[in-house]
Amino acid sequence: MDKYKISGGRRLEGCVRIQTAKNSVLPILAAAVLTDGAVTVLNVPDITDVRNMVKILCRLGCRAAYRGDDIVIDSSCADNCEIPRALAHELRSSVFLLGSVISRFHRARIAYPGGCDIGLRPVDLHLTGLKRLGVEITESNGYITCSCKKLVGNEIMLDCPSVGATENLMLAAVRAEGETVIKNAAREPEIEDLQNFLNSMGAKVCGAGSGTVRIEGVSRLGGSVYQPIADRIEAGTFLIAAAMCGGNIELEGINAENLSSLLHKLRENGCKLRIKNDKIYFRSDKRPVSVKSIETQPYPGFPTDLQAQMTALCCVSSGNSIVTENLFETRFKYVPELRRMGADITVVDRCAFVRGVEKLRGAVTVANDLRGGAALVIAALAAEGESEVLGISHIDRGYSRFEYKLASLGAAIERAGT
């Protein structure tokens, strides 16, 4: 039950290396079940979601070993096709294992997944797609049970470009008989990263990053040593923090193209940006100018995982903003906490109307989810006076050494017991 103690008002200066992407690592770890060969995932972030995924893999019978920052997964002895309720409840991404486990064992049983409470996030698209591949599915007592004699490729049209459904169906189809075509697929960079990892094991996947993904099933997959992409959401969080506090920072190891929608908004705010190879140089020397409208959309639109942080920036920008959340219906749960700090925000349905104030003030706030918690931290960094952010176990799910990285930039932040 740790908390962050923060003394606000300090400018951020320095360099940060961005962690490997949480949203790439989790489906890649799930994909390790598909092969009898050893899989080594490099530079894995030390976050709760990754540790929980490794626990689930071990419950399935896989062997997992940490070697420094790398994880080696050996699934040759995997013999269990059930993901228990306790572990599934801790990790939304446990649902990714449905596709890989059904592909490996032709049966699977999983409790409904948990994770942050930011909306319904139904798994209907996952299940409908699996049925198209020949999977029989029953749902009872909070569990999803799947079975099939074999998986057979098919054409799948997603009702919406769901990241999770796209990735799960890729995992299921990679060892199916024949070709699977996923239409209206999600286009996020993490989808392409999963494709590249699967292909490094001998899969035949193409089209990821576009609206149509094609998978030619193969009979077996081999091992792989793989470096996933950098975390665009962590990078965006640091950029927004520097915009709020004022700062001159450098981010290393990030593909700026994956952050283009955020960088466009930050330029509207009046921030200065320079991109060179895998580095972003960022400078903000004055109060940001308000961005009139922000709407979350599937990639390449503005990411929902940066909506809370961007709303916090709007709170201290000069002028008014409207932030529209189109993907998750309860993602404004952090707003009452920002109001404790003096933010002027009115939420109507899926829109937040933000009137910028000169300064936020320190307060005690509670994180209710991962990205909302990050928004409260960076708001506290920009606020006058002392703040505490409780519930930081949510933040630990997605940010590795968050307080240390912020402190390296000059922030006055420390972890303490409650």
Buried (B, 14 or more C-beta within 10 A) or exposed (E): EBBBBBBBBBBBBBEBEBBBBBBBBBBBBBBBBBBBBBBBBBBBBEBBBBBBBBBBBBBBBBBBEEEEBBBBBBBEEBEBBBBBBEBBBBBBBBBBBBBBBBBBBBBBBBBBBBBBBBBEBEBEBBBBBBBBBBBEBEEEEEBBBBBBEEBBBBEBEBEEBBBBBBBBBBBBBBBBBEBBBBBBBBBBBBBBBBBBBBBBBBBEBBBBBEEEBBBBBBEEBEBBEBBBBBBBBBBBBBBBBBBBBBBBBBBBBBBBEBBBBBBEBBEBBBBEBEBEEEBBBBBBEEBBBBBEEBBBBBBBEBBBBBBBBBBBBBBBBBEBBBBBBBBBEBBBBBBBBBBBBBBBBEBEEBBBBBBBBEBBBBBBBBBBBBBBBBBBBBBBBBBBBBBBBBBBBBBBBBBBBBBEBBBBBBBBBEEEEE
